[in-house]
Amino acid sequence: MNKLQEAIARHKIDLIIAQEPYIKDNVIKGIPQNWRRWTSVNGKAALISPSSQKVTSLTPLDNMVAIKIQMNQRPCTIISAYSSPLEDIEPILQDTVEALNGELPHRSGSEWPPHQLEVQ
């Protein structure tokens, strides 16, 4: 077990929100293969779940990925967004607001293309 897996177990972490994960050959390095992961279209933002978190919808955008899960029988939207320090932050903030308001197109679990479901 590596240090990340030890920390996940010790702190009982269910979800990791990451920016600029190290991806090589379509694999997020350092993450066990059995962990679920979702990435933005450009791979700069990611959500990683070491547990079998049930996701009800997915919204992958260029610099952002949003998932919707159930927490205490209520929907909860989790967002990982990346904004380069060299670019205007307004577009990503607008995408984030639209995702929270449910205004962005999203896909239910049965509609996800395999490359959007998880990085393998």
QUIQUI-V163014 format. One record per residue. N is the residue number from 1. RES is the residue in one small letter. PSI is psi in whole degrees, 0 to 359 (NA if undefined). Layout:
n	res	psi
N	RES	PSI
N	RES	PSI
This chain:
n	res	psi
1	m	129
2	n	176
3	k	324
4	l	313
5	q	322
6	e	316
7	a	320
8	i	313
9	a	316
10	r	319
11	h	0
12	k	51
13	i	132
14	d	335
15	l	136
16	i	130
17	i	122
18	a	149
19	q	141
20	e	53
21	p	152
22	y	110
23	i	127
24	k	130
25	d	43
26	n	26
27	v	129
28	i	113
29	k	144
30	g	0
31	i	127
32	p	144
33	q	336
34	n	356
35	w	140
36	r	144
37	r	144
38	w	140
39	t	158
40	s	168
41	v	319
42	n	0
43	g	6
44	k	338
45	a	141
46	a	154
47	l	132
48	i	131
49	s	115
50	p	347
51	s	177
52	s	58
53	q	126
54	k	118
55	v	130
56	t	338
57	s	159
58	l	136
59	t	95
60	p	126
61	l	180
62	d	309
63	n	15
64	m	148
65	v	136
66	a	139
67	i	155
68	k	128
69	i	170
70	q	128
71	m	120
72	n	46
73	q	22
74	r	146
75	p	143
76	c	125
77	t	129
78	i	130
79	i	136
80	s	123
81	a	146
82	y	133
83	s	117
84	s	140
85	p	347
86	l	354
87	e	162
88	d	133
89	i	343
90	e	315
91	p	319
92	i	325
93	l	320
94	q	316
95	d	320
96	t	314
97	v	316
98	e	322
99	a	317
100	l	327
101	n	359
102	g	23
103	e	347
104	l	149
105	p	141
106	h	169
107	r	140
108	s	167
109	g	324
110	s	346
111	e	359
112	w	128
113	p	149
114	p	323
115	h	342
116	q	338
117	l	305
118	e	148
119	v	123
120	q	NA
